[in-house]
């Protein structure tokens, strides 16, 4: 549909520094002014994303957040100020964004995104920016975007690190990259592990860039690339990923055709239940430790699916897909260290714990999985192994 917004003299002046760009121009600025972006979460990621989207002149910004401003938020959630403590985040965000740019219509949703309201809310927007800080919402937003055919810009942050990618319709989704959520408590929150505020700013600003490129239809997005940022070293790495044809959400024959109970899916306990003793975390090893362990006779066990293994795997691994572990775990020697890995360490963490419960005291989970291995610049092999077990270094 052709854009019809006529820019005023004030708008031409306000946006002049980006209008002069060849990729933007007056026509591009019209696209931005007529664009509609939903930001899920007015927190560490959503704050910088919303600020720069508003400043760029994105005409309609939806903000979904059911929380109130807390003093601990102010170190990184730059939409809010000291006098906003105690106020609903969407109220604080709306005032800040409208002060920055009165051209922007801010639509606040002071609510928690749920399976009951997600489709109604997301359907009104062109692009969705996910700044949520929990796995149930992350999977909910992904599934809703797939069902609605909406582009999704996703990011996450912890300590000094961040990662981001973009999911475009037909090119894969969050479930292709992370098929199952980590066990409850396996991934600490920012409240538990900490976060550098500037890392949130860096990643959230990049989310705004992705949304702007999508609205303008210019440049190359992070579609099918996972950006990994390490603030301590200043390094940015990219890991390519592909759509999984067997994905239950966006695959060739999807089995998920409606929104589900995401708290149950992610194993989040019901609020009324009494807290139970934390399950022991699986023993872990880092990428830096793998080579020395292999030299001492350790075996690598890859528990991913065939399409993942074909894209990239570590030389010398034993391939036992997660769904076959129960039937084939006897192939893993008990008298040697076993390093179990998947894409990110989530599925392999479950397998490692399962093995240890069955006497595999020398089973260890590779932290960060093959994504961490690639990010560290370690060598990989492509294609499926001729046999399910490659020759492992002794």
C-alpha positions as CSV (number, residue, x, y, z in Angstrom):
1,X,0.0,0.0,0.0
2,X,1.4,3.4,-1.0
3,X,2.1,5.8,1.8
4,X,0.1,9.1,1.9
5,X,1.6,11.0,4.9
6,X,2.6,14.5,4.0
7,X,5.5,15.8,6.0
8,X,5.1,19.2,7.6
9,X,7.9,21.8,7.6
10,X,8.6,21.0,11.3
11,X,8.8,17.2,10.5
12,X,11.2,17.9,7.6
13,X,13.4,19.8,10.0
14,X,13.1,17.3,12.9
15,X,14.1,14.3,10.8
16,X,16.4,16.1,8.4
17,X,19.5,14.3,9.5
18,X,18.1,10.9,8.5
19,X,16.0,12.1,5.5
20,X,19.3,13.1,3.8
21,X,20.3,9.4,3.9
22,X,19.9,7.7,0.5
23,X,18.2,4.8,2.2
24,X,15.6,7.0,3.9
25,X,14.6,10.1,2.1
26,X,11.2,11.7,2.4
27,X,9.5,8.5,1.2
28,X,11.3,6.4,3.9
29,X,10.4,8.9,6.6
30,X,6.7,8.6,5.5
31,X,7.1,4.8,6.0
32,X,8.4,5.3,9.5
33,X,5.6,7.8,10.4
34,X,3.0,5.3,9.2
35,X,4.8,2.4,10.8
36,X,3.5,0.5,13.9
37,X,5.9,-1.2,16.3
38,X,5.0,-3.1,19.4
39,X,7.6,-3.2,22.2
40,X,7.1,-6.0,24.7
41,X,8.5,-4.9,28.0
42,X,9.4,-1.4,29.0
43,X,12.6,-2.5,30.8
44,X,16.3,-2.7,30.0
45,X,15.8,-3.7,26.4
46,X,12.5,-2.1,25.7
47,X,13.5,1.3,27.0
48,X,16.4,2.1,24.6
49,X,14.5,0.4,21.8
50,X,11.4,2.6,22.3
51,X,13.4,5.8,22.8
52,X,15.2,5.4,19.4
53,X,12.1,4.3,17.6
54,X,10.2,7.3,18.9
55,X,13.1,9.7,18.0
56,X,13.2,8.2,14.5
57,X,9.5,9.1,14.0
58,X,7.9,5.7,14.1
59,X,4.2,6.8,14.1
60,X,2.7,4.3,16.5
61,X,4.5,2.6,19.4
62,X,2.7,0.0,21.5
63,X,4.2,-0.7,24.9
64,X,3.2,-3.8,26.8
65,X,4.2,-4.1,30.5
66,X,2.3,-5.0,33.6
67,X,5.0,-3.8,36.1
68,X,5.5,-0.6,38.1
69,X,8.8,1.3,38.2
70,X,11.2,0.2,40.9
71,X,14.3,2.0,42.1
72,X,16.5,-0.9,41.0
73,X,15.2,-0.4,37.4
74,X,16.7,3.1,37.0
75,X,20.3,1.8,36.5
76,X,19.3,0.6,33.0
77,X,15.7,1.3,32.2
78,X,16.2,4.7,30.7
79,X,12.5,5.4,29.9
80,X,11.9,6.0,33.6
81,X,13.1,8.6,36.2
82,X,13.4,8.8,39.9
83,X,10.1,10.6,40.3
84,X,8.5,7.7,38.4
85,X,9.2,5.1,41.1
86,X,5.9,3.4,42.0
87,X,4.1,4.4,38.8
88,X,3.0,1.9,36.1
89,X,5.8,1.5,33.6
90,X,3.6,2.1,30.6
91,X,2.4,5.4,32.1
92,X,6.0,6.5,32.7
93,X,7.1,5.3,29.2
94,X,4.2,7.1,27.5
95,X,5.1,10.5,29.0
96,X,8.8,10.1,28.2
97,X,8.2,9.1,24.6
98,X,5.7,11.8,24.0
99,X,8.1,14.4,25.4
100,X,10.8,13.2,23.0
101,X,8.5,13.3,20.0
102,X,4.9,14.5,19.9
103,X,4.5,12.9,16.4
104,X,4.4,9.5,18.0
105,X,1.2,7.9,19.2
106,X,2.0,5.8,22.2
107,X,-0.4,3.0,23.0
108,X,0.1,1.7,26.6
109,X,-0.9,-1.8,27.6
110,X,-0.6,-2.0,31.3
111,X,-1.0,-5.7,31.4
112,X,0.9,-9.0,31.3
113,X,0.9,-10.5,27.8
114,X,-1.0,-13.8,27.9
115,X,-2.3,-16.5,25.5
116,X,-5.7,-14.8,25.8
117,X,-4.7,-11.3,24.7
118,X,-1.5,-11.7,22.6
119,X,-3.0,-12.2,19.2
120,X,-5.4,-9.3,19.6
121,X,-2.6,-7.0,20.6
122,X,0.2,-8.1,18.2
123,X,-2.2,-8.2,15.2
124,X,-2.3,-4.4,15.3
125,X,1.4,-3.9,14.6
126,X,3.8,-4.3,11.7
127,X,6.9,-5.3,13.7
128,X,7.3,-6.7,17.2
129,X,10.3,-6.0,19.4
130,X,10.7,-8.4,22.3
131,X,12.3,-7.0,25.4
132,X,10.8,-9.5,27.9
133,X,12.9,-11.1,30.6
134,X,11.3,-14.5,31.0
135,X,11.0,-17.6,28.8
136,X,7.2,-18.1,28.9
137,X,6.7,-14.6,27.4
138,X,9.6,-15.2,24.9
139,X,7.9,-18.4,23.6
140,X,4.5,-16.7,23.7
141,X,5.6,-13.7,21.6
142,X,7.4,-16.0,19.1
143,X,4.4,-18.3,18.6
144,X,2.0,-15.4,18.2
145,X,4.3,-13.7,15.6
146,X,4.5,-17.0,13.7
147,X,0.7,-17.4,13.7
148,X,0.2,-13.8,12.6
149,X,3.1,-13.7,10.1
150,X,4.8,-10.8,12.0
151,X,8.5,-10.0,12.0
152,X,10.0,-10.4,15.4
153,X,13.2,-8.7,16.7
154,X,14.4,-10.6,19.8
155,X,17.3,-10.0,22.2
156,X,18.4,-11.0,25.7
157,X,21.0,-9.8,28.1
158,X,22.9,-11.0,31.2
159,X,25.9,-9.7,33.1
160,X,28.3,-8.3,30.4
161,X,26.7,-10.1,27.5
162,X,23.9,-9.9,25.0
163,X,22.5,-11.7,22.0
164,X,20.0,-10.8,19.4
165,X,18.5,-12.1,16.2
166,X,15.5,-11.3,13.9
167,X,12.8,-13.8,12.9
168,X,11.2,-13.0,9.6
169,X,8.1,-14.9,8.4
170,X,9.0,-18.1,6.6
171,X,12.6,-18.0,7.6
172,X,12.5,-19.7,11.0
173,X,11.5,-18.8,14.5
174,X,12.7,-18.8,18.1
175,X,11.8,-22.5,18.4
176,X,14.2,-23.4,15.5
177,X,17.0,-21.9,17.5
178,X,15.9,-23.0,21.0
179,X,13.5,-25.9,20.6
180,X,12.9,-26.2,24.4
181,X,13.2,-23.9,27.4
182,X,15.8,-24.4,30.0
183,X,14.9,-26.0,33.3
184,X,13.4,-23.6,35.7
185,X,16.2,-21.8,37.6
186,X,18.9,-23.0,35.2
187,X,19.3,-19.5,33.7
188,X,19.6,-16.7,36.4
189,X,17.7,-13.5,36.0
190,X,19.4,-10.0,35.9
191,X,18.3,-9.7,39.6
192,X,20.2,-12.8,40.5
193,X,23.3,-12.5,38.2
194,X,23.4,-8.8,37.5
195,X,23.5,-6.7,34.3
196,X,25.5,-3.8,33.1
197,X,23.1,-1.0,32.1
198,X,25.1,0.0,29.0
199,X,24.8,-3.6,27.7
200,X,21.0,-3.3,27.8
201,X,21.4,0.1,26.0
202,X,23.6,-1.4,23.3
203,X,21.3,-4.4,22.6
204,X,18.1,-2.5,22.8
205,X,19.4,0.2,20.4
206,X,20.3,-2.6,18.0
207,X,16.7,-3.9,18.2
208,X,15.5,-0.4,17.3
209,X,17.8,-0.5,14.3
210,X,16.5,-3.8,13.2
211,X,12.9,-2.6,13.4
212,X,13.7,0.6,11.4
213,X,15.4,-1.4,8.6
214,X,12.4,-3.7,8.4
215,X,10.0,-0.8,8.2
216,X,12.1,0.9,5.5
217,X,12.8,-2.3,3.7
218,X,16.6,-1.6,3.5
219,X,19.8,-3.2,4.5
220,X,20.5,-6.7,5.9
221,X,18.8,-7.7,9.1
222,X,19.9,-10.2,11.6
223,X,17.5,-12.8,10.1
224,X,19.1,-16.2,10.4
225,X,22.1,-14.8,12.2
226,X,22.6,-14.7,16.0
227,X,24.6,-11.8,17.2
228,X,26.7,-12.5,20.3
229,X,28.1,-9.4,22.2
230,X,30.7,-9.6,24.9
231,X,31.1,-6.2,26.5
232,X,34.2,-7.2,28.5
233,X,36.2,-8.0,25.4
234,X,34.3,-5.7,23.0
235,X,33.9,-8.6,20.6
236,X,30.8,-9.2,18.4
237,X,30.4,-12.5,16.8
238,X,27.7,-13.9,14.4
239,X,26.5,-17.5,14.3
240,X,24.3,-18.5,11.4
241,X,21.2,-20.6,12.0
242,X,18.5,-21.9,9.7
243,X,14.8,-22.7,9.8
244,X,14.1,-26.2,11.1
245,X,11.8,-27.9,8.6
246,X,10.7,-30.1,11.6
247,X,9.9,-27.2,13.9
248,X,6.6,-27.7,15.6
249,X,5.7,-24.0,15.2
250,X,7.0,-22.9,11.7
251,X,8.1,-26.2,10.1
252,X,6.7,-27.9,7.0
253,X,4.1,-29.7,9.1
254,X,3.6,-27.6,12.2
255,X,1.9,-29.3,15.2
256,X,1.3,-26.1,17.2
257,X,-1.5,-24.2,15.7
258,X,-2.7,-22.1,18.6
259,X,-1.3,-20.5,21.6
260,X,-0.7,-22.8,24.6
261,X,0.0,-22.5,28.3
262,X,3.5,-21.1,28.3
263,X,4.1,-21.2,32.0
264,X,3.3,-24.9,32.0
265,X,5.5,-25.4,28.9
266,X,8.4,-23.7,30.6
267,X,7.9,-25.5,33.8
268,X,7.1,-22.4,35.8
269,X,5.5,-23.5,39.1
270,X,2.0,-22.4,39.9
271,X,2.0,-19.3,42.2
272,X,0.0,-21.1,45.0
273,X,2.5,-23.9,45.4
274,X,4.9,-24.0,48.3
275,X,8.5,-23.6,47.2
276,X,10.4,-26.8,46.8
277,X,14.1,-27.5,47.2
278,X,16.0,-26.5,44.2
279,X,17.1,-29.4,41.9
280,X,20.9,-29.7,41.6
281,X,22.3,-28.1,38.5
282,X,24.0,-30.4,36.1
283,X,27.8,-30.3,36.3
284,X,29.2,-28.1,33.5
285,X,32.3,-27.5,31.5
286,X,33.3,-24.4,29.5
287,X,34.6,-24.3,25.9
288,X,38.0,-23.4,27.3
289,X,38.1,-26.7,29.2
290,X,37.0,-29.0,26.4
291,X,40.3,-29.5,24.5
292,X,42.2,-30.6,27.6
293,X,39.4,-33.0,28.6
294,X,39.4,-34.5,25.1
295,X,43.2,-35.0,25.4
296,X,42.5,-36.9,28.5
297,X,40.1,-39.3,26.8
298,X,36.8,-37.5,27.1
299,X,34.0,-38.2,24.6
300,X,31.7,-35.7,23.0
301,X,28.0,-36.4,22.8
302,X,25.8,-34.3,20.5
303,X,22.1,-34.6,21.4
304,X,20.7,-32.3,18.6
305,X,18.5,-33.2,15.7
306,X,19.8,-34.2,12.2
307,X,19.2,-30.8,10.6
308,X,21.2,-29.1,13.4
309,X,24.1,-31.6,13.2
310,X,24.3,-31.1,9.4
311,X,24.8,-27.4,9.8
312,X,27.6,-27.6,12.3
313,X,29.0,-30.1,14.7
314,X,32.2,-30.7,16.7
315,X,34.6,-33.2,15.2
316,X,34.8,-36.5,17.0
317,X,31.3,-36.3,18.5
318,X,29.0,-39.2,19.2
319,X,25.6,-38.4,17.8
320,X,22.7,-39.5,20.0
321,X,19.6,-37.3,19.4
322,X,17.8,-36.3,22.6
323,X,14.8,-38.4,21.8
324,X,17.0,-41.5,21.5
325,X,19.0,-41.0,24.7
326,X,16.8,-43.2,26.8
327,X,17.2,-46.1,24.4
328,X,20.9,-45.6,23.5
329,X,22.6,-44.1,26.6
330,X,24.4,-47.4,27.1
331,X,26.6,-46.4,24.1
332,X,28.2,-43.7,26.3
333,X,31.1,-45.2,28.3
334,X,30.8,-44.7,32.1
335,X,34.5,-44.9,32.7
336,X,35.3,-41.8,30.6
337,X,34.3,-38.1,30.9
338,X,31.3,-37.4,28.7
339,X,30.8,-33.8,27.4
340,X,27.2,-33.4,26.3
341,X,26.2,-30.5,24.1
342,X,23.3,-29.1,22.1
343,X,22.8,-25.7,20.5
344,X,22.9,-23.6,23.6
345,X,23.3,-25.9,26.6
346,X,19.6,-26.1,27.4
347,X,18.7,-29.6,26.1
348,X,22.1,-31.0,26.9
349,X,21.7,-29.8,30.5
350,X,18.6,-31.9,30.8
351,X,20.4,-34.9,29.3
352,X,23.4,-34.5,31.5
353,X,21.2,-34.4,34.6
354,X,19.3,-37.5,33.4
355,X,22.6,-39.3,32.8
356,X,23.9,-38.4,36.3
357,X,20.8,-39.8,37.9
358,X,21.7,-43.1,36.3
359,X,25.2,-43.3,37.5
360,X,27.1,-41.2,34.9
361,X,29.1,-39.2,37.4
362,X,31.5,-38.1,34.8
363,X,28.8,-36.5,32.5
364,X,29.2,-32.8,32.0
365,X,27.1,-30.2,30.1
366,X,28.9,-27.8,27.7
367,X,28.0,-24.3,28.8
368,X,26.5,-22.4,25.9
369,X,26.5,-25.4,23.6
370,X,27.9,-25.3,20.0
371,X,26.9,-21.6,19.8
372,X,29.5,-20.8,22.4
373,X,32.0,-23.1,20.7
374,X,31.5,-21.2,17.4
375,X,31.6,-17.9,19.1
376,X,35.0,-18.8,20.6
377,X,36.3,-19.4,17.0
378,X,36.6,-23.1,17.5
379,X,36.6,-25.4,14.4
380,X,33.4,-27.1,13.2
381,X,32.4,-29.7,10.7
382,X,29.4,-29.7,8.4
383,X,27.2,-32.4,7.0
384,X,25.9,-35.5,8.7
385,X,28.5,-38.0,9.9
386,X,28.6,-41.2,7.9
387,X,28.0,-43.1,11.1
388,X,26.2,-42.0,14.2
389,X,29.5,-42.2,16.0
390,X,32.5,-40.4,14.7
391,X,36.0,-41.5,15.7
392,X,36.6,-39.8,19.1
393,X,40.1,-38.7,20.1
394,X,41.4,-40.9,22.8
